[in-house]
Amino acid sequence: MLRHRPTRGRRTAGLLTTALVALSAAMTAVAPTHTAHADTATLGELAEAKGRYFGSATDNPELSDTQYTRILGSEFGQITVGNTMKWQYTEPSRGRFDYTAAEEVVDLAESNGQSVRGHTLVWHNQLPSWVGDVPAGELLGVMRDHITHEVDHFKGRLAHWDVVNEAFEEDGSRRQSVFQQKIGDSYIAEAFKAARAADPDVKLYYNDYNIEGIGPKSDAVYEMVKSFKAQGVPIDGVGMQAHLIAGQVPASLQRNIQRFADLGVDVAITELDIRMTLPRTAAKDTRQAADYGAVVEACLAVSRCVGITVWDYTDKYSWVPSVFPGEGAALPWDEHFAKKPAYHAIAAALGGGSPAPGGDCTATYRVTSRWQGGFTAEITVGNGRTAPIDGWTVTWTLPGGQSISHVWNGYLTVDGQRVTVRNAGYNGTLGSNASTTFGLQGEGTAGTPADVTCTPAQPFGTPA
């Protein structure tokens, strides 16, 4: 993909997910493998019940964050190694291989019962400098050796490999990478052949961005896959990265997934995030949530769309702000690990009930300042409904050691560790896509609750 990070995770999907991936070519109307309780099931469990997987990418530096790893290990059935399987990490000098960092992620995923996607064997970025110095007559052999060594090292432990990544330009022409320039058009097919020889069982994918909709770039990939299938080149799937913009999900997404499936290959949404122009608002959250739901629904509509992976799950570790200044908030959890409307839209699309707790009333909790022994926080309440909200209630559980000394713009009640804040008389009515805020001063260590929920009062015109 673009500039990535790694992966890892867990879930009961584990070996069953791997088996489902292997059987995906035979799936038409997929029957649930088990009944997931929609009100308590994780995204991984909901996807598994649909015969799919739902996963996250991860990166090694994040694994020291215990709150992060707890969610990563419990919510997802699949993990993608976002960085440390790339060439610069695995073969930093010619003939010297190092899988230490990648193994950390794979070991963690395995301990959590999660399937693993390898990312990526051949890519024009994140190459060690020595690769560019290899003479043209030797590069094909060097590429084959690299693929063979790495695929063999992880043989039997991965569900998928991204064999070649981002080999096309936006106009459908071949990217002039060192492999394209020194080996020529045949390098992609040769990479797939080498990977298949090293592991006959792992699923082999071509992976790229901006191929989610039908256009010159996806057309070029389509023609390549069609040609590979005719020639017997061993390709099993196409990965659509899906680094999308809120409000711009391609209308042809489902049709595009279907046409690749009709070639006899699986399709995976491999690096999903949907960014917005900052700052976040309730209206933008609502638009983003609808887009996440639309992507999930498009995948579920095609039997050979085997699963979806978000490119890390929390805004805290998103790659987007560093590459697209002024944009971000692209993931289903915010930077404080609170579930956003996008999370609930994904769950609903997977059969997990209503789009968000309390309808489309949203509450976003943000720590605004902190000091020794205390903090302040601001909570934004939003209405994503078309009908107005005539009153709202926000609830959460206080993290251990926290207490609240004062609230403004709302009425506070506390029952043990359970906090309830109701609207004041002047800020309870919210029109469609409108929002308001209330604030609080707390004592203890600042931390974001994981279960902040907004419940609206009945909209205008609704009988009591």
C-alpha positions in Angstrom: 0.0 0.0 0.0 1.1 3.6 0.6 3.1 4.1 3.8 1.9 1.4 6.1 2.0 -0.2 9.5 1.8 -3.9 10.6 -0.8 -6.1 12.1 -1.9 -8.7 14.6 -4.9 -9.7 16.7 -7.1 -12.6 17.9 -10.6 -14.1 17.9 -12.4 -17.4 17.7 -12.3 -16.9 13.9 -8.8 -18.4 14.0 -8.5 -21.7 12.2 -12.2 -21.6 11.2 -11.6 -18.3 9.3 -8.7 -19.8 7.5 -10.9 -22.7 6.4 -13.6 -20.4 5.3 -11.1 -18.5 3.2 -10.0 -21.7 1.6 -13.6 -22.7 0.8 -14.7 -19.2 -0.4 -14.6 -20.2 -4.1 -17.5 -22.6 -3.4 -19.6 -20.2 -1.4 -22.7 -18.7 -2.8 -25.3 -17.8 -0.2 -23.1 -18.5 2.9 -24.9 -19.9 5.9 -23.7 -18.7 9.3 -21.2 -20.9 10.9 -22.7 -20.2 14.3 -25.2 -17.9 15.9 -23.5 -14.7 17.1 -25.4 -12.7 19.8 -25.8 -9.4 18.0 -25.9 -7.3 21.1 -22.6 -8.6 22.4 -20.7 -10.0 19.5 -17.4 -8.5 18.3 -16.9 -7.5 14.6 -14.8 -10.6 14.1 -17.6 -12.8 15.4 -20.3 -11.1 13.4 -18.2 -11.4 10.2 -17.5 -15.1 11.0 -21.3 -15.7 11.2 -21.5 -14.3 7.7 -18.7 -16.6 6.4 -16.2 -13.7 6.3 -13.5 -12.3 8.4 -13.1 -8.8 9.9 -9.5 -7.9 10.8 -7.1 -5.1 11.5 -3.5 -4.2 10.6 -1.0 -3.5 13.3 2.6 -2.4 13.8 5.2 -3.5 16.2 5.6 -0.1 18.0 1.9 -0.3 19.0 2.2 -3.6 20.8 3.5 -2.0 24.0 0.1 -0.2 24.4 -1.9 -2.5 26.6 -5.3 -0.9 26.0 -4.6 -1.1 22.2 -3.6 -4.8 22.3 -6.5 -5.8 24.5 -9.0 -4.5 21.8 -6.8 -5.8 19.0 -6.7 -9.2 20.5 -10.5 -9.5 21.3 -12.3 -7.7 18.5 -10.8 -9.1 15.3 -10.5 -12.5 13.6 -7.7 -11.6 11.3 -4.4 -9.6 11.4 -2.3 -8.1 8.7 1.4 -7.5 9.3 1.6 -3.9 8.0 5.3 -3.2 7.9 7.7 -5.7 9.2 7.3 -8.4 6.4 8.4 -5.8 3.8 11.8 -6.3 2.1 13.7 -3.6 4.0 13.0 -5.5 7.3 13.2 -9.1 6.1 16.3 -8.9 3.9 18.2 -5.7 4.9 21.4 -6.8 3.1 21.6 -9.3 0.3 21.3 -12.9 1.5 20.8 -11.9 5.2 17.3 -12.5 6.4 15.7 -11.3 9.6 12.2 -12.1 10.6 12.4 -11.1 14.3 9.9 -8.2 14.1 7.5 -10.0 11.8 7.5 -13.0 14.1 6.4 -10.8 17.1 3.2 -10.0 15.2 2.6 -13.5 13.9 3.2 -15.1 17.3 0.8 -12.7 18.9 -1.9 -13.4 16.3 -1.4 -17.1 16.7 -1.7 -16.9 20.5 -5.0 -15.1 20.0 -6.4 -17.6 17.5 -6.3 -15.1 14.6 -5.5 -15.7 10.9 -2.6 -13.7 9.4 -2.1 -11.9 6.1 1.4 -11.5 4.9 2.2 -8.0 3.5 4.1 -7.7 1.2 6.7 -9.6 -0.9 7.4 -7.3 -3.9 6.8 -3.6 -3.7 8.5 -0.5 -5.1 8.7 1.2 -1.7 10.5 0.2 1.5 13.2 -1.6 -0.4 16.7 -1.7 1.0 19.1 0.4 -1.1 21.1 -2.6 -2.3 18.1 -3.9 -4.4 18.4 -1.0 -6.7 22.1 -1.8 -7.3 21.5 -5.3 -8.5 22.4 -5.7 -12.2 19.4 -6.2 -14.5 20.5 -9.7 -15.4 20.5 -10.8 -11.7 17.4 -9.1 -10.3 14.9 -11.8 -11.4 17.0 -14.4 -9.5 17.3 -12.1 -6.5 13.5 -11.5 -6.4 12.8 -15.2 -6.7 15.2 -16.0 -3.9 13.7 -13.4 -1.6 10.2 -14.6 -2.2 11.2 -18.3 -1.8 13.0 -17.6 1.5 10.3 -15.5 3.1 7.3 -17.6 2.0 9.0 -20.8 3.1 9.8 -19.3 6.5 6.1 -18.6 7.2 4.8 -21.7 5.3 1.7 -23.1 6.9 1.2 -20.1 9.2 -0.5 -17.5 6.9 -3.8 -17.4 5.2 -2.9 -14.9 2.5 0.2 -13.3 0.9 0.2 -9.9 -0.9 2.7 -11.1 -3.5 2.9 -7.9 -5.5 1.8 -4.5 -4.3 0.9 -1.4 -6.3 2.4 -2.2 -9.7 0.1 0.1 -11.7 -0.3 3.9 -12.2 -3.6 5.7 -12.1 -3.9 5.6 -15.9 -3.5 1.8 -16.0 0.1 1.8 -17.2 2.8 -0.2 -15.4 4.6 1.6 -12.5 8.2 2.0 -13.5 9.7 0.3 -10.4 13.1 -1.2 -10.3 11.5 -4.6 -11.1 9.5 -3.3 -14.1 12.6 -1.5 -15.5 15.1 -4.3 -15.0 12.9 -7.4 -15.4 10.0 -6.2 -17.5 6.3 -7.0 -17.6 6.9 -10.7 -16.7 8.1 -9.9 -13.1 4.6 -10.0 -11.6 3.8 -13.5 -13.0 7.3 -14.7 -12.0 6.7 -13.5 -8.4 3.4 -15.4 -8.2 5.1 -18.6 -9.6 7.9 -18.3 -7.0 5.4 -17.8 -4.1 3.3 -20.8 -5.2 6.4 -23.0 -5.4 7.4 -22.1 -1.9 3.9 -22.7 -0.4 1.2 -24.5 -2.4 -1.5 -23.8 0.1 -1.4 -20.1 1.0 -3.7 -17.8 -1.0 -1.8 -15.5 -3.3 -3.0 -11.9 -3.9 -2.3 -8.9 -6.0 -2.9 -5.8 -3.9 -3.4 -2.1 -4.9 -5.1 1.2 -4.0 -7.7 3.1 -6.1 -8.9 0.0 -7.7 -12.1 -0.2 -5.7 -14.2 1.4 -8.4 -14.3 0.7 -12.2 -11.8 2.9 -14.0 -8.5 2.8 -16.0 -6.4 1.4 -13.1 -8.8 -1.3 -12.0 -9.4 -2.2 -15.7 -5.6 -2.8 -16.1 -5.6 -5.0 -13.0 -8.7 -6.8 -14.3 -7.0 -7.5 -17.6 -3.8 -8.8 -15.9 -5.8 -11.2 -13.7 -7.8 -12.4 -16.7 -4.6 -13.0 -18.5 -3.0 -14.8 -15.5 -6.0 -17.1 -15.2 -5.9 -17.9 -18.9 -2.1 -18.7 -18.7 -2.3 -20.7 -15.5 -0.4 -18.2 -13.5 -1.2 -19.0 -9.8 -3.2 -16.1 -8.5 -6.0 -16.6 -6.0 -7.2 -13.2 -5.2 -7.2 -9.4 -5.6 -6.8 -7.1 -2.6 -8.6 -3.7 -2.8 -6.9 -1.4 -0.3 -9.9 1.0 0.0 -8.2 4.1 1.5 -11.3 6.1 0.9 -12.7 9.6 1.5 -16.0 10.2 3.4 -18.7 10.8 0.9 -16.7 9.3 -2.0 -17.2 5.5 -1.8 -17.2 4.4 -5.5 -20.8 3.7 -6.7 -19.3 0.8 -8.8 -17.7 -0.9 -5.8 -20.0 -4.0 -5.6 -20.0 -4.3 -9.4 -16.3 -4.1 -9.5 -15.9 -6.8 -6.8 -18.3 -9.0 -8.7 -16.4 -8.7 -12.0 -13.2 -9.8 -10.4 -15.0 -12.7 -8.6 -16.4 -13.7 -12.0 -12.8 -14.3 -13.2 -12.5 -17.0 -10.6 -10.6 -15.2 -7.9 -11.4 -14.1 -4.3 -11.6 -10.4 -3.4 -10.6 -8.9 0.0 -10.9 -5.4 1.2 -7.4 -5.2 2.6 -6.6 -1.8 4.1 -9.9 0.0 4.7 -10.0 3.5 6.2 -12.4 6.4 5.4 -10.9 9.8 6.1 -12.5 13.1 6.6 -11.5 16.8 6.7 -10.8 17.7 10.3 -12.2 18.6 12.7 -14.7 15.8 13.3 -18.4 16.8 13.5 -21.5 14.8 14.1 -22.5 15.2 10.5 -19.1 14.0 9.3 -19.3 11.0 11.6 -22.7 10.2 10.2 -21.5 10.3 6.6 -18.4 8.2 7.5 -20.6 5.6 9.3 -22.9 5.3 6.2 -19.8 4.8 4.0 -18.4 2.1 6.2 -21.7 0.3 6.2 -21.9 0.6 2.4 -18.4 -1.0 2.0 -19.4 -3.9 4.3 -22.7 -4.4 2.4 -20.9 -4.4 -1.0 -18.5 -7.2 0.3 -21.4 -9.2 1.7 -23.3 -9.0 -1.6 -20.5 -11.0 -3.4 -19.9 -14.5 -2.2 -16.2 -14.4 -3.1 -15.5 -11.3 -1.1 -13.9 -13.1 1.7 -13.3 -10.4 4.3 -12.4 -6.9 5.3 -9.4 -5.5 7.1 -9.2 -1.9 8.5 -5.8 -0.3 8.3 -5.4 -0.4 12.0 -8.5 0.2 14.0 -7.9 3.4 16.0 -7.3 7.0 15.0 -4.5 6.9 17.6 -2.3 4.9 15.2 -3.7 6.0 11.8 -1.2 6.7 9.0 -3.6 9.3 7.4 -2.7 12.6 9.2 1.0 12.2 8.5 0.3 11.8 4.8 -2.8 14.0 4.3 -2.4 17.2 6.4 -5.8 18.4 7.7 -7.4 15.0 7.2 -7.9 12.1 9.5 -10.4 10.5 12.0 -10.5 7.7 9.5 -11.1 4.6 11.6 -13.9 3.0 13.6 -12.4 3.8 17.0 -11.2 7.3 18.0 -7.8 8.2 19.4 -9.0 7.4 22.9 -10.3 3.9 21.9 -14.0 5.0 22.0 -16.2 3.4 19.4 -17.4 5.9 16.8 -20.6 5.7 14.8 -18.6 3.9 12.1 -18.1 1.0 14.4 -21.9 0.6 15.0 -22.6 1.0 11.3 -20.1 -1.9 10.5 -21.7 -4.0 13.2 -25.2 -3.3 11.9 -24.2 -4.2 8.3 -22.8 -7.5 9.6 -26.1 -8.2 11.3 -25.3 -6.8 14.7 -28.4 -4.7 15.3 -29.1 -1.0 15.1 -26.5 1.4 13.6 -25.6 3.0 17.0 -26.7 2.8 20.6 -29.8 4.9 21.0 -30.3 5.3 17.2 -28.0 7.9 15.6 -27.3 9.9 18.7 -23.5 10.0 19.2 -21.3 11.0 22.1 -17.6 11.6 21.6 -15.5 12.0 24.8 -12.2 14.0 24.6 -9.8 14.9 27.4 -9.0 18.6 27.0 -6.5 19.1 29.8 -4.8 17.1 32.6 -2.6 17.8 35.6 -1.4 15.9 38.6 -4.5 14.4 40.2 -7.1 15.9 37.8 -8.3 16.6 34.3 -11.1 18.2 32.2 -13.0 16.6 29.4 -15.4 17.7 26.7 -18.2 15.5 25.4 -19.7 16.2 22.0 -23.3 15.0 21.5 -24.5 14.7 17.9 -27.7 13.9 16.1 -27.3 11.9 12.9 -31.0 11.4 12.5 -33.1 13.1 9.9 -35.6 13.9 12.7 -34.7 16.2 15.5 -33.7 15.0 19.0 -35.7 16.6 21.8 -33.4 15.7 24.7 -30.5 13.3 25.2 -28.8 11.3 27.9 -25.1 10.2 27.9 -23.9 7.4 30.1 -20.5 5.7 30.8 -18.6 3.8 33.4 -15.9 5.7 35.3 -12.4 4.1 34.8 -10.9 2.9 38.1 -9.7 5.7 40.4 -11.7 8.5 38.6 -14.4 10.7 40.1 -16.3 13.7 38.8 -16.4 17.0 40.8 -18.3 19.3 38.4 -20.2 19.2 35.1 -21.3 22.2 33.0 -24.0 22.3 30.2 -25.7 19.2 31.6 -27.1 17.5 34.7 -25.0 14.9 36.5 -26.0 11.8 38.5 -23.5 9.1 39.6 -24.5 5.7 40.9 -21.3 3.9 42.0 -19.0 4.0 38.9 -21.9 4.6 36.5 -22.2 8.2 35.3 -25.3 9.7 33.7 -25.4 13.2 32.2 -28.7 14.6 30.9 -29.1 17.7 28.7 -29.7 21.1 30.2 -32.9 23.0 29.4 -31.2 25.0 26.6 -29.2 22.3 24.7 -31.5 19.3 24.5 -33.0 20.0 21.1 -30.7 19.0 18.2 -31.7 19.2 14.6 -30.5 16.8 11.9 -26.7 16.6 11.9 -26.5 19.2 14.8 -24.3 18.9 17.8 -23.7 20.4 21.2 -21.1 19.9 24.0 -20.9 19.6 27.7 -17.8 19.5 29.9 -16.6 18.1 33.2 -13.8 18.3 35.7 -12.6 15.1 37.1 -10.2 13.8 39.8 -7.8 11.0 39.3 -5.8 9.9 36.2 -7.2 11.2 32.9 -8.5 8.3 30.7 -11.2 7.8 28.1 -14.1 5.5 29.0 -14.7 2.7 26.5 -18.5 2.6 26.8 -19.7 6.2 26.2 -23.3 5.9 24.9 -25.9 8.5 23.9 -29.6 7.8 24.1 -32.0 10.3 22.6 -35.4 11.3 23.9 -38.3 10.7 21.5 -38.2 12.9 18.4 -40.8 15.6 17.8 -44.1 14.2 16.7 -43.6 10.7 18.3 -46.4 9.7 20.6 -45.4 9.1 24.2 
